[in-house]
Amino acid sequence: MMKAAYITQTGTPDVITYGDLPTPKPTRRQCLIKVAAVDVNPIDVYVRNGTIPVKLSFPFILGRDLAGTVIEAGGGVKDFKVGDRVWATSQGSDGRPGTFAEFAAVDHRWLHPIPEGVSDEDIVALALVGVTSQLGLARYANLKAGEVLFISGGSGGVGSCVVQMAKILGARVITTAGTDEKVAACRDLGADLAINYKTQDVGAAIKGFAPNGVNVWWETAREPDFDQTVSLLAMRGRMVLMAGREARPPFPVGPFYVKDCSLHGFAMFNANSREQRAAANAINRWVSEGKLRARIDRVLPLSEAAQAHRLQEESTVNKTGALAGKVVLKP
């Protein structure tokens, strides 16, 4: 048996149980991982509270990401061996069990090596948000050196990764945050212009910095203001959307098409293991070179999974922005 954080029904964070479940047995293509660290993502909150309709088989172990060590490798696994440190994202969906447990059986296609000298906490905090950011910038936005990128919430999970990766790719980066401390954190991550959206005029600040417009606008808000955004886009500007399942905002068709703009809907969980591996390789390289840093708000024991979900829900759903980085949990 192993300790795990799981649910037997959807609901508030109080439905999370921390208790014993059977230790998984790896199949031919899986590795059994001794889990060292996991993290909380907004998607975890939506799956747990039932706002995203997904097929769950109960008891359902929560969590998408893990970092840990291989303690057993199936007969068909060639690329990993016992003792290897590995990380993964995209678990807890499509029939794959979640990661909030002492042990997890993971298909080798989803596993990536942890670079030497990188901590379990740091790599797990970069897992889902890092793969999301790299795929969005490289595959959808096609960001080029010298271009201007805007992302709101540059100190958040995805935001902090996009800011850093856009700088690595040679872009000029604009971002926003809601406190002076978070604005300073955005500058520390490399943002060329960090705007306090509560005290400054965001539109005017963007126009002043990028008079020819923004080339890539990465939208993190669930209800985008397309009128403002399209007016700030450059000729042939690209907009990336990654949130707002129920959102139906008005859209300025004319101003959008006369500038040859394009709109890219992007859900990271549609990416297959091969696409994700390319992103993971880039993340590993950048972390090893010290160019990409994790933002961790706090580290808790796995037994406090319900509290971790409360914090994430408060910050994301209730929009308090209370978290300045990821919540990481350790079994």
PALOKE-372580 format. One line per 3 residues: number of its first residue (from 1); their letters; for each residue x negated, y negated, z of C-alpha. Coordinates in steps of 0.02 Angstrom, whole numbers, plus 50000, padded with zeros to 5 digits. Layout:
BEGIN
NUM	a	X/Y/Z; ...
REM end
This chain:
BEGIN
1	mmk	50000/50000/50000; 49950/49818/49978; 50009/49649/50037
4	aay	50103/49546/49907; 50213/49391/49893; 50371/49442/49799
7	itq	50556/49407/49776; 50708/49522/49768; 50822/49381/49705
10	tgt	50801/49205/49636; 50827/49055/49749; 50740/48931/49864
13	pdv	50562/48962/49927; 50644/49056/50073; 50678/49205/49958
16	ity	50491/49240/49951; 50440/49393/50053; 50261/49426/50106
19	gdl	50249/49612/50139; 50194/49785/50082; 50215/49852/49905
22	ptp	50133/50004/49823; 49958/49972/49755; 49967/49983/49563
25	kpt	49879/50122/49468; 49789/50061/49311; 49834/50139/49143
28	rrq	49707/50183/49008; 49698/50003/48946; 49704/49918/49115
31	cli	49581/49867/49249; 49626/49869/49433; 49574/49701/49506
34	kva	49541/49662/49688; 49617/49488/49690; 49512/49350/49768
37	avd	49615/49196/49723; 49780/49146/49640; 49864/48978/49612
40	vnp	50037/48900/49596; 50101/48828/49432; 50264/48733/49399
43	idv	50323/48881/49293; 50315/48991/49450; 50439/48875/49536
46	yvr	50561/48881/49389; 50552/49071/49378; 50577/49090/49566
49	ngt	50723/48970/49578; 50808/49041/49424; 50812/48883/49318
52	ipv	50717/48974/49180; 50820/49125/49126; 50694/49268/49116
55	kls	50720/49454/49138; 50650/49501/49308; 50636/49675/49380
58	fpf	50642/49669/49570; 50543/49672/49678; 50456/49541/49569
61	ilg	50279/49489/49616; 50254/49302/49588; 50107/49217/49503
64	rdl	50028/49194/49331; 49842/49178/49366; 49710/49275/49460
67	agt	49523/49284/49491; 49443/49439/49565; 49333/49591/49541
70	vie	49360/49749/49439; 49366/49900/49557; 49428/50027/49429
73	agg	49431/50027/49238; 49545/50135/49130; 49470/50259/49007
76	gvk	49509/50149/48857; 49424/49993/48927; 49255/49957/48847
79	dfk	49226/49772/48884; 49236/49774/49075; 49163/49886/49210
82	vgd	49176/49908/49398; 49098/49759/49487; 49133/49631/49350
85	rvw	49208/49467/49409; 49357/49420/49299; 49499/49296/49281
88	ats	49667/49301/49192; 49821/49200/49155; 49989/49245/49074
91	qgs	50032/49381/49198; 50205/49388/49278; 50295/49381/49110
94	dgr	50347/49499/48968; 50354/49644/49089; 50181/49611/49162
97	pgt	50182/49604/49353; 50130/49444/49440; 49967/49408/49529
100	fae	50017/49361/49708; 49949/49522/49784; 49792/49602/49853
103	faa	49774/49708/49695; 49834/49690/49515; 49826/49805/49363
106	vdh	49791/49697/49210; 49776/49748/49026; 49595/49716/48974
109	rwl	49653/49602/48830; 49705/49469/48956; 49544/49474/49058
112	hpi	49398/49353/49042; 49228/49357/49130; 49195/49230/49267
115	peg	49035/49135/49227; 48888/49151/49347; 48895/49025/49489
118	vsd	49079/48980/49464; 49193/49009/49615; 49353/49112/49610
121	edi	49451/48961/49673; 49387/48844/49536; 49415/48963/49390
124	val	49589/49015/49446; 49639/48832/49466; 49586/48805/49284
127	alv	49668/48963/49214; 49843/48922/49152; 49818/48733/49143
130	gvt	49650/48753/49056; 49713/48873/48923; 49865/48762/48897
133	sql	49756/48607/48875; 49630/48686/48758; 49761/48765/48646
136	gla	49862/48603/48640; 49713/48495/48595; 49629/48613/48472
139	rya	49774/48704/48387; 49915/48579/48391; 49847/48403/48413
142	nlk	49689/48440/48311; 49600/48305/48412; 49445/48233/48329
145	age	49296/48137/48400; 49325/47950/48403; 49515/47963/48413
148	vlf	49620/47889/48555; 49719/48010/48664; 49852/47965/48792
151	isg	49915/48081/48929; 50022/48032/49078; 49978/48100/49250
154	gsg	49791/48120/49223; 49759/48181/49400; 49883/48325/49388
157	gvg	49854/48507/49338; 49868/48494/49149; 49828/48308/49148
160	scv	49657/48325/49230; 49609/48463/49107; 49668/48366/48954
163	vqm	49573/48210/49010; 49411/48308/49032; 49428/48413/48874
166	aki	49474/48263/48766; 49314/48178/48828; 49213/48335/48791
169	lga	49286/48330/48614; 49230/48149/48595; 49396/48056/48612
172	rvi	49434/47892/48701; 49558/47933/48839; 49700/47833/48916
175	tta	49799/47902/49063; 49917/47848/49202; 49936/47886/49387
178	gtd	50050/47827/49527; 49924/47775/49662; 49759/47682/49662
181	ekv	49675/47839/49732; 49739/47943/49586; 49688/47807/49462
184	aac	49511/47816/49534; 49516/48006/49520; 49563/47990/49335
187	rdl	49415/47875/49305; 49304/48000/49395; 49365/48135/49275
190	gad	49309/48026/49129; 49463/47926/49077; 49414/47767/48984
193	lai	49572/47678/49040; 49673/47733/49193; 49834/47636/49225
196	nyk	49936/47626/49385; 50110/47646/49310; 50192/47579/49469
199	tqd	50100/47412/49469; 50047/47386/49286; 50134/47367/49118
202	vga	50087/47531/49035; 50138/47481/48858; 50040/47318/48864
205	aik	49886/47404/48936; 49889/47537/48799; 49908/47404/48662
208	gfa	49764/47305/48734; 49650/47457/48737; 49706/47533/48571
211	png	49769/47393/48456; 49777/47516/48308; 49881/47638/48409
214	vnv	49862/47807/48494; 49811/47955/48384; 49869/48092/48503
217	wwe	50005/48067/48633; 50018/48215/48753; 50187/48201/48840
220	tar	50205/48281/49011; 50370/48198/49063; 50529/48300/49047
223	epd	50627/48151/48975; 50512/48064/48849; 50541/47882/48800
226	fdq	50521/47910/48612; 50556/47728/48570; 50407/47668/48670
229	tvs	50295/47813/48620; 50325/47799/48433; 50294/47611/48438
232	lla	50123/47648/48518; 50072/47788/48398; 49942/47754/48263
235	mrg	49970/47793/48079; 49976/47984/48067; 49985/47997/48256
238	rmv	50027/48165/48334; 50138/48192/48485; 50129/48352/48590
241	lma	50284/48404/48691; 50269/48536/48828; 50412/48504/48949
244	gre	50596/48461/48961; 50701/48614/48915; 50865/48521/48945
247	arp	50806/48352/48881; 50904/48271/48738; 50834/48093/48726
250	pfp	50870/47977/48577; 50739/47982/48439; 50685/47837/48325
253	vgp	50679/47928/48158; 50635/47777/48050; 50484/47709/48147
256	fyv	50421/47890/48163; 50424/47943/47982; 50361/47781/47904
259	kdc	50198/47806/48001; 50177/47988/47943; 50186/48044/48125
262	slh	50206/48225/48178; 50286/48307/48330; 50220/48471/48401
265	gfa	50321/48576/48521; 50205/48688/48620; 50237/48824/48750
268	mfn	50076/48908/48806; 50164/49073/48845; 50193/49099/48658
271	ans	50005/49116/48631; 49946/49295/48612; 49795/49369/48702
274	req	49680/49339/48552; 49725/49153/48544; 49705/49138/48732
277	raa	49534/49222/48727; 49466/49085/48612; 49529/48955/48737
280	ana	49455/49052/48884; 49285/49061/48799; 49283/48872/48779
283	inr	49336/48849/48962; 49200/48967/49022; 49069/48874/48920
286	wvs	49123/48702/48983; 49134/48757/49165; 48960/48836/49153
289	egk	48891/48674/49082; 48971/48572/49222; 49079/48475/49099
292	lra	49247/48541/49162; 49296/48531/49345; 49445/48602/49438
295	rid	49557/48489/49542; 49613/48582/49697; 49729/48499/49823
298	rvl	49717/48636/49955; 49679/48820/49984; 49803/48925/50085
301	pls	49815/49109/50134; 49929/49212/50020; 50042/49240/50170
304	eaa	50092/49056/50152; 50159/49080/49974; 50329/49009/50022
307	qah	50249/48849/50089; 50143/48836/49930; 50302/48847/49826
310	rlq	50384/48713/49933; 50237/48596/49903; 50239/48628/49715
313	ees	50427/48606/49703; 50422/48445/49802; 50285/48375/49691
316	tvn	50348/48434/49520; 50537/48451/49528; 50571/48311/49653
319	ktg	50435/48207/49568; 50351/48151/49729; 50180/48181/49652
322	ala	50125/48235/49826; 49994/48357/49760; 49828/48294/49691
325	gkv	49777/48455/49607; 49817/48640/49621; 49872/48743/49771
328	vlk	49759/48896/49777; 49800/49050/49882; 49685/49187/49944
331	p	49744/49364/49989
REM end
